[in-house]
Amino acid sequence: MSEFRIHHDVNELLSLLHVRGGEGAEGYIDLLQKHRTPYVTTTVSSHSAKVKIAEFSETPDDFLRKYDELKSKNVRNLDPLVYLLSKLSEDKEMLQCLQQNAKERSESSANTTSTTSYTLPSTTTKMSMQELDELRKKLGNVTAISNARTPTQLNPVFPNWVYDRPALIGDFITGPSGPGAEPVVPVGTMPLSSQEQALLEDLLFVLIGVDGRDITAQPVLGRQNRSFIVNPTLDMSIKELVNRILPVASYFSTITRFVEEKSSFEYGQVNHALTAAMRTLMKEYMILVTQLEHLHRQGLLSLQKLWFYIQPPMRTMEILASIASSVDKGDCMGGSTLSLLHDRTFNFTGDSQAQELCLYLTKAASVPYFEILEKWIYRGIINDPYSEFMVEEHELQKEKIQEDYNDKYWDQRYTIIQHRIPSFLQKMADKILSTGKYLNVVRECGRDVTCPEAKEVLYTLKERVYVEQIEKAYNYASKVLLNFLMEEKELVSRLRSIKHYFLMDKGDFFVHFMDLTEEELKRPVDDIVPSRLEALLELALRMSTANTDPFKDDLKIELMPHNVITQLLRVLAIETKQEKAVINAEPTEAAHTGLEAFSFDYIVKWPLSLIINRKALTRYQMLFRHIFHCKHVERLLCNVWITNKDAKQHSLHSTKWFAAAFALRQRMLNFVQNIQYYMMFEVMEPTWHIMENNLKSASNIDDVLCHHTSFLDNCLKDCMLTNQELLKIFSRLMSDCIAFTNHMQSFSQSMSLDRLSLEHAATDGSRDPLLRAATKVGASAAELADALKSGGGFEAAIGRFDSNFSSMLLDLLDKLSIYSTNDCEHSMINIIYRLDFNGFYTERLSRMAIERSQKAAA
C-alpha cells in the first residue's frame, strides 16, 4: 500500500469514527508505517478468520451468508478485511472502545435534527458577511457535487418492441401452457428405442432454448439457474442419461439471458465486448447442435452418441455460465468485469483449455477499456460515456485556483475510482492518473500533444508488456509538462520574482517603498486609497533594482481584514477545539491601520497557478507580513534612536533613567534585528537553495509541487509561525516594542513642547522658581528633562517596559530550548545562540530548566 493510500485511509477512518484532537492523522500514520509487515492473507488464514468471526457473532448464519454473497460478487480485499475483523474480535480493549464510539455517534446523530452537516443561523439574528460567504461556498460545493454525480448525457435505449417480443430473446418461453401438444401415447408405454428417439428430439430442442414434449423448462426466479421437468414415466436408464445432458441446456439459458441483458447500453462497453465474444462462442455451439440434428435425421444419433459429442462444449458452457452469473451477481461494469475475468484466467492455470477460453474472453472484453486508456495516457483525453474507466473527470474551473484557498483543482479535477481499476492495473493506477493529468494540462494551454511512442495496449498475462508502455507514456508526459512549465512558462523565474517581494530579497525596493508609503500606511484602513498605494508601488519598482524584473507588473497590493498575528492564529486554530472560539472572538484592534493590514498579492495565470495557487500565495503572504511587521518595528526603534540623538549631545550625569531607556531600546533593536537575520539568512535562503536544487532534479510536476510546498512549510515552521505558543509570546514582545517606541516618541515630543513653553514663560517673567532654574542661561536639555520628569513617572514606565521585555524574552528562549530538544527542531536553537550570544540569559535559563524538571519529578 502506498503512503498516499495510507494517508487517505487513516483520514477516512478518523472522519468516520468522529475522532478529533490527539496526535492527529500524522501520529497514527507514523505508527502504522513503523509496524507494517509483509504478511499476505492466505486461503487457510482467511478460512480460520471466517470461522472465528462466525463463532464470535451473535448471528453466524447471517454472517456466513453475507460472506458468500460478497465472495460471489468478487469483492476485492474481502479476505484481508475478514482477517482484520477477526483480529479486532480478539482485542477486548479495542472492542470496548469501538462500542463506546458507536454509542457516542448514535447519541450525537440522534441529537441532530438535520441530515446534513450544514447549519443555518437562526432566523432571529442577522447573518454577517463572513457567514454569508461561508454559506455561499457550502451551497456551491453541494451544487458542484450534485452536478458531478448527475450524468451529463442520457444513455440511449432500445425500442419497446424489443422487450414486448420475448421470442426474440432466444431463451425458453415459459407460461401457463407450453408450445407443444399432449402426446397421444404416453412415452413411458413406448419401447426403449422409441423412447430414446423421442427424447433425442426433445433434447435437440431443449439445447437451443425451446421446450420439448417430455422435457419442459421451469420459470426462473431472480438469478437462479434454469431447471427442467422430465416426464416421470420414462425408463430410468434413459432418464438418468437425459439428466446428465440437461445442465448444458441450463448453461445455454443462463448465457443467453446474460447476453441479452448486458447488451443494453447502460451496462457499458466492456460488457458489450464480453457479450459479443460470448455470442461468437455460442454460434460455434449452435453449429454443433445443427450437426447433431443432421445426424439425428439420418438416423445415426443415439443418446450415448449425443452424450459423447456434448462432452467438449459442456465444459466451455459451464465456464461461460459461471462467468455470466458472477458478473450478474456482482453488478460488474468496466474495470470490475475485467478484474473478475483476469482472476478467473489466473485461477485456471492448471487447465490449459479453460485458461485459453478465459484469456480469449478477457482480451475481447478489454479492447474498449484499453481504447479509453490509450486516449488518456497518449493524449490526455477521457472518452468514457458509460463511466467505466478508472479515472473520473469532475467539472471544476481552473480559474478558481487563484481565488479559492480551499480549491483542489489538481487533486479533484481527475480522481481514481477504486472499484473501476482492473486488478492487473492496480499497481500502475497512480501513474496512469498522473500521465493523463500532465498531458491534459498541456492540452488546456492550447497545445496538441500525442505521445510519439504510442502503441496499441493489449491484454496479456505478462504484465510487464503494458507496464512498459505505461511507463514510456508517463515519462513522456512528465517531460513534456515539466519542460513546458520550466522553459516556456519560466516557473523558476516566477518563483524568484515572488521571492524578491514576498521574502524581501530586494532590500532597496523595500526601503524606497516604505519611504514613499509610510505616511499613507499610518492611516486607518478605511481612509487609505488603494489606487494611491498602487501608484506608489509602481514608482518604487521603477526607482529600485526591481525594475529589471520582467514580472514586476504582476505584483499587486492587498489590504487584509486582520493583522498578521490574528490571521496566523486563525489558520492554526483550523480543525481544533479552539476554532469556533477564535473565529467568533471579538476583534481587539481598535484602529486597524494600513501597516497592520498591508500585504502584497501576485497575479499568476494558468498553468503556473497549479504550482503557485492561492494556498501557496497565502503562505507567502503570511511570511511577508511577518517579516514586514518585524521591519516596521525595526524602523520604529531606529526612529527612536534618531530622536534620542539630541539628548546624547548633553551631559547625562543627572539622568540615569535616560541611560536605562537607551539600553532597553538597544536590546529591543538587537532582538528584532537578530530575529530578522535568522529568518532571512538562516531559514529562507538555505531552504530556497535546497528547493532550487531539487527543482533542477525534479522528474515530474508532482515533485515540483512537493518541493515547493515543502519549502513553504519549512519556512513557516522554522520562522515560528506554526506554533501558537511561540507565536503568542513573539506577538507580545513585538507589542511591547511598539508600546515602548510610542512612549519614547511621545516623551520626546512633550519634552520639546515643554521646553518651548518654559522658554516662552521665562521671557514673560514667570515667577516659578522651578521654571527659572530650568530655563536659566546655560541649562542643558537633560536638566530640563529632569525638571519636567522630577516626579519619577517616566523612570517607572521604563522599568516596567524593561521588566516585561526581559521576562517575555526569557519565556521565549525557554520555550525555544524545549521545542528544539523535544521536537528536534534544531534550527530554532540558532535563535538562542544569537540572542544569548554572551551568555547573559544562560544562568536564568538553566535555573528555569531545573525548576521545570523538579516539578515534573514531583
Phi, psi and omega in degrees: 000133182286161180297323178298320181294321178297315178303314183297314184293321180295316179296320177297317181295318179295322179290324178292323180274358180059039180269127178226157179079205183065211181281349181078183184297323185300319180297316179291324180296316178298320180296317179295317182292329179288331186250022178287141178233150182279019182295134178244132181292125179259174180297321181294313182295323179291324178293316179294324177296320179297317179296320182295317180292321179298322178291325181284331186286150176284335179234076184297326181296318179295321179296313181295323178295318179294322178297314179296323179296314179293324179294321178292334178275002177061041179292129183286146177062027178290314182295317174300324178295317179296321178296318178296318179296324178294323177292322177295324181293338179276340184269101184296319181296319178295321179297318178297320180297316180294321178296318178296319179296318179296323179294317180295320180292323178293321179293319180293323179290329178290329181285334181278139183264344181248156181273346180255166181268008180262121182250138179261147177292157181295152184287345182279345180247152178275144179277138174282168179296324179295315178297324179295318178295318179296318179296319179297319179296318180297316178296322178296320179294318179298317179297319180295320179295317180294322178293324180292329181279338181278124180297140183283336180222145180277143178287143176293156182233157176285154176294159185297330184294341177295323182271339181279350182242087183297338181293340180285345185289323181094006179255177180296139175259108183256141181197188181295330181229132181285166182288335183271162178265161180291134179294147179292316181251129177301137186292334180291340181270355182276160176296162182300319181296320179291321176300318182296316180295321178294319180290327176299316179299316179296317182296321180295328175288315184296325182294344178244017171089026179234134180295146174259187179282319184254355176232118181233147181273144177271150176298146181264129177255117180068232183251031179283161175281154182288135175241161186229153175250123180255141180307121185289348183276358181294157175296144186297321181295316179293318181298320179296319180292322178296318180295334176288328184274332186300330177305331178296319178295324177295318177298319180299318180295317179298314182294318182297314179297320179297315181298317181292320183288313185283357175280352177292154187298323190290350182271358170091164186289327180295315177293325175299315180294322179295315180294327177295319177294321178294323178300320179300317179291326179292330175297319177297321178296318180295325176296319178299314180298322178297318178295322177295321177296322178298318177296321180297320180290334177276356180077021183254009185244133174235172180297323179295318178294320178299316178298323179292315183288335184274352182301308183300312180288343182298316180294320178297314181295324179296316180294316179298317180294322178296316178296317180299318180294319181294317179296321182291316181294322182276000184049045186285142174215150172057238185297325180293325175295317179294324177298317179297315180295321180296317179296320178297320180299318180287327180293336180264033182300323181280345182250100187296319182293317179294321179293321178296322178296311180296325179295320177297316180294319181293318178299316181293318183289333184278349183302308179295327179294317180289333175295318176296319180298318181297316179298325183287312186275345180257337182227349180076029182242137174252121175237084188231079186292339185247015177055057180250335188285153183293335181260129180246138181261137177243146181279096177235146181265126181290341180292338183284351180299326182274353185249318189257123180296324184268009179293133182236055183302311185295326183273331190244350178297316175234126181229158179267132174260113191301316186287351178266358181277121173299143185299332181280353176247009184300317183292335184259006187300315182296320180290325177297316178299312183295321182301309180294323179297318180299312182293325181295323178298316180294322179297319182290349174269008175091012180248129179275124182238138175218129182296126181291339181259028182291126176227158179292132179268123181238146179287138176208156177289343176270098185297337184299332184296303182280343172295318178295321179295318179294321178299317179296316179296321180295316180296320179294314181297319179298316182294318182297310182292320181296315178295323180297316181284318185286318187263306184286319182265357173052058183298313183296321178295323177297316179295322177296320178299317178296321179297324180304320189260313185284328179256013174056047178289328180262095185293321182293325176298318183293319179298315178301315184295317181292322178297324182282325191251359186301315181295322179294320184284345178286346181285162171298153185302320183293339181267355182276137177262110184302323181297326178293318177297320178298320179294318178293324175298315179301318180296317180295323178296319183287334185269354185242180178292347176294349179297338180278351181285120182291344183253017185295335181288347179276354179281130181231170179249139178225134176257113187278155181283345181228160173285172189294322182293316178298318179299315181294319179294324177293321178292316181292338182275356182297133179060035173234173181292335183273002187301308183295321181296321181289318182291320183273000181294144179289138179297134182265351182281114180290311180231105183280107184271168179296327179297325179282332184264350190289141174200158173270157170226164186219136180269121179233130182256164178295138007263003179296339179293347172295322181271309182263071182272183183297324179295317179294318179295324178296323177293319176299318180296320180294319177296315181298314183295326178294312179293321181298320178298317178296319178298320179297316179295321178297318179296322178297316179294323177294324177294323175297318178300320181292315181292332180276353177299328181296322181290332181289347180286347185247170180289136181248020184295337182251008183232072179295327180296331179292320177297321178296320179294319179296319180295317179296318178300319180292323176295318178296316180296319177298319179297310183296317181293321178291322176297316178298315180300316179301312183294318189276324187251343179250348178244298190290314183296309178299319180294323177296316180295323176297314179297318182298319178292322179293324179295328179293328181263002181295140182256346179206172186290332178293324175296319178299314178300317182296314181295319181293316178295321178296321177300311181294319180295318180294321178297315180297319182291312183287340175272013175067026182265358180249007180241113184299321184295312179295323182295320180293319178296316180297321179298318179294323178297315179296320179296322178295321178296317180295318179297321178297315180296320177298319180295316181294319180294319179294323178295316180299318180294317181293325180295318180292322178293318180294323178298317180296319181293324179294317179297321179294320180293323180295321179292333179275000177084041180297143181262001182289119182297326179297316180291322179295322180293324183284335186249015179293167184294129178090002178295136182272167177294324180295317177296324177297317179295321176300320180293324182285323187249031183295345180288343178086004181294321181293318180297321178294320179297316179297321178298320179294317178301316181296316181296314180297314182297317181295316181294318180291323178294319176297318178299317178298313180296322179295314179295322179296320178294324179293310183293323180293334180271309185287316184263008179056034176271076189291337181292331181291338181291342177296330178296320180298315180298326181284315183282334179245049187293334182250013178073019183296324184259359189299312183298317181291324177294320178296319179297319179294322179295321179294315179299320180295319179292324177295320177296319180294321179293324180291000000 
